[in-house]
């Protein structure tokens, strides 16, 4: 039986592809949550209190006051958070083994490849103080390859895994949302483009993308060299 939530989940968050995974999922679940913004451009991810729940000094993280046995639990790493929420509320994470394995395959694909490679592409294209042609080409090509993998996967199905909308879709979507800044042309990947349009038709996805947007827009890390030096350990 799916759990109910009476006390808000604490969401430690900044609007990035990894942060969006959790804001979207919480909006999809419709459970109460308290937003705890962690301004990564100001170094708030290094705050000792935050490090108690996220020792890798990365957001997102959550604290669920109604964790296992009714006791609080803190969780870091976006994939682990999604699996926990999926199990607790019995939604978006299939309970049958075949469906769950397939969902986990594509979640791990995002965690191990689609996120890190796109992130490196984005970094060397947008933020790196020195334009290194080899790095830019390397990560652009790998990004293009991964979009091709996803496009092939979606050629004959509406969702990435298990024949339904799952945490795998949410996880991958967040990273695909910056396709322009990654140098991708979605017309090359029509099945990815159609899948993105289907997800953007979901009100919870739109709401999840808006969480913290105003604060991030005012921070404007892309133009703030001091924030970049904090974010990329260039101190």
C-alpha positions in Angstrom: 0.0 0.0 0.0 1.3 3.4 -0.9 2.3 5.7 1.9 0.7 9.0 2.8 2.7 12.1 3.7 1.5 14.3 6.6 4.7 16.3 7.2 6.4 18.1 4.4 9.5 16.6 2.9 12.5 19.0 3.0 13.9 19.5 -0.5 17.5 20.9 -0.7 17.6 22.2 -4.2 18.8 24.5 -6.9 17.2 24.5 -10.4 19.6 22.4 -12.4 19.1 19.1 -14.4 19.7 17.1 -11.2 17.5 19.3 -9.1 14.7 19.2 -11.6 14.4 15.5 -11.3 13.3 15.8 -7.7 11.1 18.9 -8.0 9.3 17.3 -10.9 8.8 14.0 -9.0 7.5 15.7 -5.9 5.1 17.7 -8.1 4.0 14.5 -9.8 3.5 12.8 -6.5 1.5 15.7 -5.1 3.1 15.3 -1.6 3.8 18.3 0.6 7.4 19.6 0.6 9.4 22.5 1.9 11.8 24.1 -0.4 15.3 24.7 0.9 17.2 26.6 -1.7 21.0 25.8 -1.9 22.6 28.6 -4.0 25.5 26.7 -5.5 26.9 29.9 -6.9 27.4 31.3 -3.4 28.9 28.1 -2.1 25.9 27.2 0.1 26.5 23.5 -0.7 29.6 23.7 1.5 27.7 24.7 4.6 28.4 22.3 7.4 24.8 21.7 8.2 24.1 20.8 4.5 27.1 18.5 4.5 25.5 16.5 7.3 22.9 15.3 4.8 24.8 15.6 1.6 28.5 14.7 2.3 29.4 15.1 -1.4 28.5 18.8 -1.2 26.0 18.4 -4.1 22.4 19.0 -4.2 19.6 17.8 -4.4 19.0 16.1 -1.1 15.9 15.5 0.9 15.0 14.9 4.5 11.8 12.9 5.0 10.5 13.4 8.5 8.3 10.3 8.0 11.0 7.9 6.9 11.2 4.1 7.6 9.7 3.2 10.9 8.3 6.7 11.2 11.8 8.1 11.9 13.4 10.9 9.8 15.8 9.9 7.0 18.1 12.0 4.9 19.0 11.0 1.3 21.5 12.4 -1.1 22.1 11.5 -4.8 19.2 12.2 -7.1 18.8 8.6 -8.4 18.7 7.3 -4.8 16.1 9.9 -3.9 13.9 9.0 -6.9 14.1 5.3 -6.0 13.2 5.9 -2.4 10.2 8.1 -3.3 9.1 5.6 -5.9 9.1 2.8 -3.4 7.5 4.8 -0.6 4.6 6.1 -2.6 4.4 3.2 -5.1 4.3 5.4 -8.1 6.5 5.9 -11.2 8.7 2.9 -10.2 7.2 -0.4 -11.3 6.8 -3.1 -8.6 7.1 -6.0 -11.0 10.7 -7.1 -11.4 11.0 -6.9 -15.2 9.5 -3.4 -15.2 11.7 -2.3 -12.3 14.9 -3.7 -13.8 14.2 -1.9 -17.1 13.5 1.4 -15.3 16.7 1.0 -13.3 18.7 0.3 -16.5 17.6 3.6 -18.0 18.0 5.5 -14.7 21.6 4.2 -14.4 22.1 5.1 -18.1 21.2 8.7 -17.2 23.3 8.7 -14.0 26.3 7.2 -15.5 26.3 8.6 -19.0 23.6 11.0 -20.1 24.1 13.3 -17.2 27.9 13.3 -16.8 28.7 13.5 -20.5 26.2 16.3 -21.2 27.4 18.1 -18.1 31.0 18.0 -19.4 29.8 19.2 -22.8 27.9 22.1 -21.2 30.9 23.0 -19.1 33.5 23.1 -21.9 31.1 24.9 -24.2 29.7 27.5 -21.8 31.8 27.9 -18.7 35.4 26.8 -19.2 37.8 29.8 -19.0 39.8 28.3 -21.8 38.2 26.9 -25.0 39.9 23.5 -25.4 39.0 22.2 -28.8 39.7 18.5 -28.0 37.5 18.6 -24.9 34.7 20.4 -26.7 34.7 18.0 -29.6 35.0 14.9 -27.4 32.0 15.8 -25.2 29.9 17.2 -28.1 30.3 13.9 -30.0 29.5 11.8 -26.9 26.4 14.0 -26.3 25.3 13.5 -29.9 25.8 9.7 -29.6 23.7 9.5 -26.4 20.9 11.5 -27.9 21.0 9.0 -30.7 20.7 6.1 -28.3 17.7 7.8 -26.6 16.1 8.6 -30.0 16.4 4.9 -31.1 14.9 3.8 -27.8 11.9 6.1 -28.2 11.3 5.2 -31.9 8.6 2.6 -31.0 7.4 3.6 -27.5 6.0 6.6 -25.7 8.2 6.3 -22.6 11.7 5.2 -21.9 11.0 2.1 -19.8 8.5 -0.4 -18.6 5.7 0.8 -21.0 4.8 3.6 -18.7 5.9 7.0 -17.3 8.6 6.3 -14.7 11.4 7.9 -12.8 13.6 7.1 -15.8 11.7 9.6 -17.9 11.9 12.3 -15.3 15.6 11.7 -14.8 16.5 11.8 -18.4 14.2 14.7 -19.2 16.0 17.1 -16.8 19.2 16.7 -18.7 17.6 17.0 -22.1 16.1 20.3 -21.1 19.3 22.1 -21.9 19.7 20.6 -25.4 20.3 24.0 -27.0 23.2 24.9 -24.7 24.6 21.4 -25.4 24.7 22.3 -29.1 22.1 19.7 -30.1 19.5 20.1 -32.9 16.4 18.2 -31.8 15.2 18.0 -35.4 18.0 15.3 -35.7 16.2 13.4 -33.0 12.5 13.5 -33.8 11.5 10.8 -31.3 13.3 12.6 -28.4 11.6 15.8 -29.5 8.1 14.2 -29.5 8.8 12.6 -26.1 9.9 16.0 -24.7 6.7 17.6 -26.0 4.6 14.8 -24.3 6.4 15.5 -21.0 6.0 19.2 -21.3 2.3 18.7 -21.6 2.3 17.4 -18.0 1.4 20.2 -15.6 3.7 18.7 -12.9 6.7 18.8 -15.2 6.0 22.4 -15.9 5.6 23.2 -12.2 8.8 21.3 -11.4 10.8 23.3 -13.8 9.5 26.6 -12.3 10.7 25.7 -8.8 13.4 28.2 -7.8 13.6 29.7 -11.3 13.2 33.3 -10.2 16.1 33.0 -7.7 18.3 31.3 -10.3 17.5 33.9 -12.9 18.5 36.7 -10.6 21.7 34.8 -9.7 22.7 34.4 -13.3 25.7 32.0 -12.8 26.4 32.1 -16.6 27.5 35.7 -16.2 28.9 35.7 -12.7 32.6 34.8 -12.7 32.8 34.7 -9.0 30.0 32.2 -8.8 31.7 30.1 -11.4 34.9 30.1 -9.5 33.0 28.7 -6.5 31.0 26.3 -8.5 33.9 24.8 -10.4 36.5 24.9 -7.7 38.5 27.5 -9.4 39.4 29.2 -6.2 
